[in-house]
Amino acid sequence: MAKSFPHSFEVCTCKHVTLGEIIYAIKEKGAKTLEDIGNITDAGTCCKSCKNSQSDIGVEKMELYIETILNKFNKE
């Protein structure tokens, strides 16, 4: 993630899930997959545009995807 996002940044606009909530799900709740994050936070369970660039629909692209966040933490 080249750009720095605050923990209050809303990653999933449909369900109003923030970056901080997704990081918490990964670090504290043990989320390892997109499905895990969806089950814990509800992120990516509505229109699914926030999951990854392939799922992104509409004119504007998301700035940050759940898959990108997940990959960053899975590499650590």
C-alpha positions in Angstrom: 0.0 0.0 0.0 1.9 3.0 -1.2 -0.6 5.5 0.0 -1.1 5.8 3.8 -4.7 5.4 4.9 -6.0 6.3 8.4 -7.6 3.5 10.4 -10.9 5.5 10.0 -10.8 5.1 6.2 -14.0 3.4 5.0 -13.0 0.5 2.9 -16.4 -1.0 2.5 -18.9 1.8 1.8 -22.0 -0.4 1.7 -21.5 -1.8 5.2 -19.4 1.2 6.5 -16.5 -1.0 7.5 -13.2 0.8 8.2 -9.6 -0.1 7.6 -9.2 -0.4 11.4 -12.0 -2.9 11.7 -10.5 -5.0 8.9 -7.0 -4.9 10.5 -8.6 -5.9 13.8 -10.3 -8.8 12.2 -7.0 -10.0 10.7 -4.7 -9.4 13.7 -7.0 -10.1 16.6 -9.7 -12.4 15.2 -7.4 -14.5 12.9 -9.1 -13.7 9.6 -7.1 -15.3 6.8 -9.5 -15.1 3.8 -11.9 -12.6 2.2 -14.7 -14.9 3.5 -13.3 -14.7 7.1 -13.3 -10.9 6.9 -16.8 -10.8 5.5 -18.0 -13.1 8.3 -16.3 -11.0 11.0 -16.9 -7.5 9.8 -19.6 -7.8 7.0 -17.2 -6.1 4.6 -17.5 -7.2 1.0 -20.8 -8.9 1.5 -23.1 -6.5 -0.3 -22.0 -5.2 -3.8 -18.5 -6.8 -3.4 -16.7 -3.9 -5.1 -14.3 -3.5 -2.2 -13.0 -7.1 -2.4 -10.6 -6.6 -5.3 -10.2 -4.8 -8.6 -11.8 -7.7 -10.5 -15.0 -7.3 -8.4 -15.1 -3.5 -8.6 -18.1 -2.3 -10.5 -19.2 1.2 -11.5 -17.3 4.2 -12.8 -15.1 5.0 -9.9 -12.5 2.5 -8.7 -12.0 1.9 -5.0 -8.8 3.3 -3.5 -8.1 0.3 -1.2 -9.3 -3.3 -1.6 -9.8 -5.9 1.2 -7.7 -8.4 -0.8 -4.7 -5.9 -0.8 -5.0 -5.4 3.0 -5.2 -9.2 3.5 -2.2 -9.9 1.3 -0.1 -7.3 3.2 -0.7 -9.0 6.5 -0.4 -12.6 5.1 3.1 -11.7 3.9 4.2 -10.6 7.4 
